[in-house]
Amino acid sequence: MSREQFIEKNFTAERLALIAEVNKVLAQYRALGYDLTLRQVYYQLVTKDKIPNNIQSYKRLGNAISEGRKAGLIDWDMIVDRTRSVALPPHWDDPADIVRQAARQFRIDKWEAQPNHVEVMVEKEALAGILEPVCRDLDIAFTANKGYSSDSAMYRAGRRMREAIRHDGKDVYVLYLGDHDPSGIDMDRDILERLSMFADETIYKVERLALLMEQIEQMDVPENPAKTTDSRSKAYIAEFGRSSWELDAVEPTELARLVNDAVERLRDPVLWDEAVERESAMRDELQQFADDYGGD
């Protein structure tokens, strides 16, 4: 836990109560190994009926968290901004350390013998911290977008998939997670069309894992007004009504489960276990090399 005080602040009883609720949410997800964005904290409190679901409430929460962190009441490490990152060069104490690090990071392509090529894409870059570790464990490519993906990202993905289809003879599956709003629903089509164009292939399977209307109803996801300024809003409202739902409102554990379950359905468990055993043996060999080197 990292609480540091930078300011003196006399909080009202109402503000202290809100900070206490924030800390309850953070403690719950700390135990599960997750940190959260401000928007994820907001939706957790909305779902628990601790705050209303509106712009003013979101702004009040943001101010409370900002002041609470600087006053030493909220853990700095538990709330993150995934849209900004810092690149720091790595350092080691001796050559053996870098070999040990290489052993920990060593991976083989565990999908090489699999019949399918699977990738995950998510509309919200802010959710990368939740889904990227899941995809890393599953040994598949993960792409986090900011709304509609760029042509550069789609081009690179399309080329990867063309190689999987033409060279390796695999079936390609793209698992997509996005908001349930006018643009979020349209992104399924956009991804399918652009990947097919850039890969010169048309046999892609884009499966929308979330958000689906049945999930919204089952999980009681907090709603927002549909964006009427969106050019796609007329068709969306005609089909779904005037409400929309954000992916950020879904519990991180549920998002991780959706991805993990979907990928496991698409891989051969026997081939996977064999690849895991080969990788483990190679990693042990590399670790032994590091230990021997450090012992000299």
C-alpha positions as CSV (number, residue, x, y, z in Angstrom):
1,M,0.0,0.0,0.0
2,S,1.3,3.5,-0.9
3,R,-0.3,6.4,1.0
4,E,1.6,9.6,1.0
5,Q,0.4,12.9,2.4
6,F,1.2,16.1,0.5
7,I,-1.5,18.5,1.8
8,E,-3.5,19.3,4.9
9,K,-7.2,19.1,4.3
10,N,-10.3,19.3,6.6
11,F,-12.8,17.1,4.9
12,T,-16.6,17.3,5.5
13,A,-18.2,14.2,7.0
14,E,-19.9,13.5,3.6
15,R,-16.5,13.7,1.8
16,L,-14.9,11.4,4.3
17,A,-17.8,8.9,3.9
18,L,-17.3,8.9,0.1
19,I,-13.5,8.3,0.5
20,A,-14.3,5.4,2.9
21,E,-16.5,3.9,0.2
22,V,-13.7,4.3,-2.4
23,N,-11.2,2.6,-0.1
24,K,-13.6,-0.4,0.3
25,V,-13.8,-0.8,-3.5
26,L,-10.0,-0.5,-3.8
27,A,-9.4,-3.1,-1.0
28,Q,-11.7,-5.5,-2.7
29,Y,-9.8,-5.4,-5.9
30,R,-6.4,-5.2,-4.3
31,A,-7.1,-8.6,-2.9
32,L,-7.9,-9.8,-6.4
33,G,-4.6,-8.3,-7.8
34,Y,-6.3,-5.5,-9.8
35,D,-5.8,-1.7,-9.8
36,L,-8.6,0.5,-11.2
37,T,-9.1,3.6,-13.3
38,L,-11.2,6.5,-11.9
39,R,-14.1,5.5,-14.2
40,Q,-14.0,1.9,-13.0
41,V,-14.2,3.1,-9.3
42,Y,-17.1,5.4,-10.3
43,Y,-19.1,2.5,-11.8
44,Q,-18.4,0.2,-8.9
45,L,-19.9,2.9,-6.6
46,V,-22.8,3.5,-8.9
47,T,-23.5,-0.3,-9.0
48,K,-23.4,-0.4,-5.2
49,D,-25.9,2.5,-5.0
50,K,-23.4,4.6,-3.2
51,I,-23.5,7.5,-5.7
52,P,-25.9,8.6,-8.5
53,N,-25.0,8.0,-12.1
54,N,-24.5,11.4,-13.6
55,I,-21.8,13.9,-14.7
56,Q,-21.9,15.9,-11.5
57,S,-21.5,12.7,-9.4
58,Y,-18.5,11.7,-11.5
59,K,-16.8,15.1,-11.1
60,R,-17.4,15.0,-7.3
61,L,-15.9,11.6,-7.1
62,G,-12.8,12.7,-9.1
63,N,-12.3,15.7,-6.8
64,A,-12.7,13.5,-3.7
65,I,-10.2,11.0,-5.0
66,S,-7.7,13.7,-6.0
67,E,-7.9,15.4,-2.6
68,G,-8.0,12.1,-0.7
69,R,-4.8,10.8,-2.4
70,K,-2.9,14.0,-1.7
71,A,-4.1,14.1,1.9
72,G,-2.8,10.5,2.4
73,L,-6.2,8.8,2.7
74,I,-6.2,6.8,-0.6
75,D,-3.5,4.5,-2.0
76,W,-1.7,6.1,-4.9
77,D,-0.9,2.7,-6.5
78,M,-4.5,1.5,-6.7
79,I,-5.9,4.1,-9.1
80,V,-4.2,4.3,-12.5
81,D,-4.3,6.3,-15.7
82,R,-3.8,3.8,-18.4
83,T,-3.8,6.4,-21.2
84,R,-0.4,7.7,-20.1
85,S,2.8,5.6,-19.6
86,V,6.4,6.2,-19.0
87,A,9.2,4.2,-20.6
88,L,12.1,3.5,-18.2
89,P,15.3,1.7,-19.3
90,P,16.0,-1.5,-17.4
91,H,19.0,-2.0,-15.2
92,W,20.7,-5.0,-13.6
93,D,23.3,-5.5,-10.8
94,D,25.3,-8.1,-12.7
95,P,25.2,-10.2,-15.9
96,A,23.6,-13.1,-14.1
97,D,20.6,-10.9,-13.2
98,I,19.8,-10.3,-16.9
99,V,19.9,-14.0,-17.6
100,R,17.6,-14.7,-14.7
101,Q,15.2,-12.0,-16.0
102,A,15.4,-13.6,-19.5
103,A,14.5,-17.0,-17.9
104,R,11.4,-15.5,-16.2
105,Q,10.3,-13.9,-19.5
106,F,11.1,-16.8,-21.8
107,R,8.2,-17.9,-23.9
108,I,7.7,-20.2,-26.9
109,D,4.8,-19.8,-29.3
110,K,2.3,-22.1,-27.5
111,W,-0.2,-21.6,-30.4
112,E,2.2,-22.8,-33.1
113,A,0.6,-26.3,-33.3
114,Q,-2.9,-25.0,-32.6
115,P,-5.6,-25.1,-35.4
116,N,-6.7,-21.5,-34.5
117,H,-5.2,-18.1,-34.4
118,V,-6.9,-15.9,-31.7
119,E,-6.6,-12.2,-30.9
120,V,-8.4,-10.0,-28.4
121,M,-9.3,-6.4,-29.1
122,V,-11.0,-3.9,-26.7
123,E,-12.5,-0.5,-27.4
124,K,-11.2,1.1,-24.2
125,E,-7.4,1.6,-23.8
126,A,-8.2,2.2,-20.1
127,L,-9.1,-1.5,-19.7
128,A,-5.7,-2.7,-21.0
129,G,-4.5,-3.2,-17.4
130,I,-7.3,-5.7,-16.8
131,L,-7.1,-7.7,-20.1
132,E,-3.5,-7.5,-21.2
133,P,-2.2,-9.7,-18.4
134,V,-5.0,-12.2,-19.2
135,C,-4.0,-12.3,-22.8
136,R,-0.3,-12.6,-21.9
137,D,-1.0,-15.7,-19.8
138,L,-3.1,-17.1,-22.7
139,D,-0.2,-16.3,-25.1
140,I,-2.3,-14.3,-27.6
141,A,-2.1,-10.9,-29.2
142,F,-4.0,-8.0,-27.4
143,T,-4.9,-4.7,-28.9
144,A,-6.4,-1.8,-26.9
145,N,-8.0,1.0,-29.0
146,K,-9.3,4.4,-28.3
147,G,-12.6,4.1,-30.0
148,Y,-12.3,3.1,-33.6
149,S,-8.9,1.5,-34.1
150,S,-6.3,3.2,-36.3
151,D,-5.5,2.0,-39.8
152,S,-1.9,1.4,-38.7
153,A,-3.0,-1.0,-35.9
154,M,-5.6,-2.7,-38.2
155,Y,-3.0,-3.1,-41.0
156,R,-0.5,-4.8,-38.7
157,A,-3.2,-7.1,-37.3
158,G,-4.4,-7.9,-40.8
159,R,-0.9,-8.9,-41.9
160,R,-0.5,-11.1,-38.8
161,M,-3.7,-12.8,-39.6
162,R,-3.0,-13.3,-43.3
163,E,0.2,-15.1,-42.3
164,A,-1.8,-17.3,-39.9
165,I,-4.3,-18.2,-42.7
166,R,-2.0,-18.5,-45.7
167,H,1.2,-19.9,-44.2
168,D,-0.1,-21.8,-41.2
169,G,-3.6,-22.8,-42.5
170,K,-5.3,-21.6,-39.3
171,D,-8.8,-20.3,-38.7
172,V,-8.7,-16.7,-37.3
173,Y,-10.9,-15.5,-34.4
174,V,-11.0,-12.0,-33.2
175,L,-12.6,-11.6,-29.8
176,Y,-13.9,-8.1,-29.3
177,L,-15.1,-6.1,-26.2
178,G,-16.7,-2.7,-26.6
179,D,-19.3,-0.3,-25.3
180,H,-23.0,-0.9,-26.1
181,D,-23.6,2.5,-27.7
182,P,-24.1,3.7,-31.4
183,S,-20.4,3.6,-32.3
184,G,-19.5,0.7,-30.0
185,I,-21.9,-1.6,-31.7
186,D,-20.7,-0.5,-35.2
187,M,-17.1,-1.3,-34.4
188,D,-17.7,-5.0,-34.9
189,R,-18.5,-4.3,-38.5
190,D,-15.6,-1.9,-38.9
191,I,-13.1,-4.4,-37.5
192,L,-14.3,-7.2,-39.7
193,E,-14.2,-5.0,-42.9
194,R,-10.8,-3.5,-42.4
195,L,-9.1,-6.7,-41.2
196,S,-10.5,-8.5,-44.3
197,M,-9.2,-5.7,-46.5
198,F,-5.7,-5.5,-45.1
199,A,-5.3,-9.3,-45.0
200,D,-6.7,-9.9,-48.5
201,E,-9.0,-12.5,-46.9
202,T,-12.7,-12.6,-46.0
203,I,-12.9,-15.6,-43.6
204,Y,-12.5,-13.8,-40.3
205,K,-14.7,-14.5,-37.4
206,V,-15.3,-11.5,-35.1
207,E,-17.0,-12.5,-31.9
208,R,-18.4,-9.8,-29.7
209,L,-17.7,-11.0,-26.1
210,A,-19.1,-7.8,-24.5
211,L,-21.2,-5.8,-24.1
212,L,-24.3,-7.8,-25.1
213,M,-27.8,-6.9,-24.2
214,E,-28.3,-10.1,-22.2
215,Q,-25.1,-9.3,-20.2
216,I,-26.4,-5.9,-19.5
217,E,-29.6,-7.3,-18.1
218,Q,-28.0,-10.1,-16.2
219,M,-25.3,-7.9,-14.6
220,D,-27.6,-4.8,-14.2
221,V,-25.0,-2.6,-15.8
222,P,-25.6,1.2,-15.1
223,E,-27.0,3.0,-18.1
224,N,-26.3,6.3,-19.8
225,P,-28.2,8.3,-22.4
226,A,-27.3,7.2,-25.9
227,K,-25.2,9.9,-27.7
228,T,-27.7,11.6,-30.1
229,T,-24.8,13.5,-31.6
230,D,-23.4,10.2,-33.0
231,S,-24.3,9.8,-36.6
232,R,-25.2,6.2,-35.9
233,S,-27.6,7.0,-33.1
234,K,-30.8,6.9,-35.1
235,A,-30.4,3.3,-36.1
236,Y,-29.1,2.4,-32.6
237,I,-32.1,4.0,-30.8
238,A,-34.5,2.4,-33.2
239,E,-33.2,-1.1,-32.1
240,F,-32.1,-0.6,-28.5
241,G,-33.8,2.6,-27.2
242,R,-32.3,5.7,-25.8
243,S,-29.9,4.1,-23.3
244,S,-26.3,3.1,-23.7
245,W,-23.8,1.2,-21.5
246,E,-20.1,1.4,-21.0
247,L,-17.7,-1.5,-20.8
248,D,-15.9,0.2,-17.8
249,A,-19.0,-0.6,-15.7
250,V,-18.4,-4.3,-15.9
251,E,-16.5,-5.8,-13.0
252,P,-12.8,-6.5,-14.0
253,T,-13.1,-10.1,-12.9
254,E,-16.0,-10.7,-15.2
255,L,-14.1,-9.2,-18.2
256,A,-11.2,-11.4,-17.4
257,R,-13.4,-14.5,-17.2
258,L,-15.1,-13.7,-20.5
259,V,-11.8,-13.6,-22.3
260,N,-10.3,-16.6,-20.6
261,D,-13.4,-18.8,-21.2
262,A,-13.7,-17.8,-24.9
263,V,-10.0,-18.5,-25.6
264,E,-10.0,-21.8,-23.8
265,R,-12.9,-22.9,-26.1
266,L,-10.8,-22.2,-29.1
267,R,-7.6,-24.0,-28.2
268,D,-6.8,-27.7,-28.1
269,P,-6.0,-28.5,-24.4
270,V,-3.7,-31.4,-25.2
271,L,-1.6,-29.4,-27.6
272,W,-1.6,-26.5,-25.1
273,D,-0.4,-28.7,-22.2
274,E,2.4,-30.2,-24.3
275,A,3.6,-26.7,-25.3
276,V,3.5,-25.6,-21.6
277,E,5.7,-28.5,-20.6
278,R,8.2,-27.7,-23.4
279,E,8.4,-24.1,-22.4
280,S,8.8,-25.0,-18.7
281,A,11.7,-27.3,-19.5
282,M,13.4,-24.6,-21.6
283,R,12.9,-22.0,-18.9
284,D,14.4,-24.3,-16.2
285,E,17.4,-24.9,-18.5
286,L,17.9,-21.1,-18.8
287,Q,17.5,-20.6,-15.1
288,Q,20.1,-23.3,-14.4
289,F,22.5,-21.5,-16.8
290,A,21.9,-18.2,-14.8
291,D,22.5,-20.0,-11.5
292,D,25.7,-21.6,-12.8
293,Y,26.9,-18.3,-14.2
294,G,26.2,-16.4,-10.9
295,G,28.0,-19.1,-8.9
296,D,31.3,-18.6,-10.8
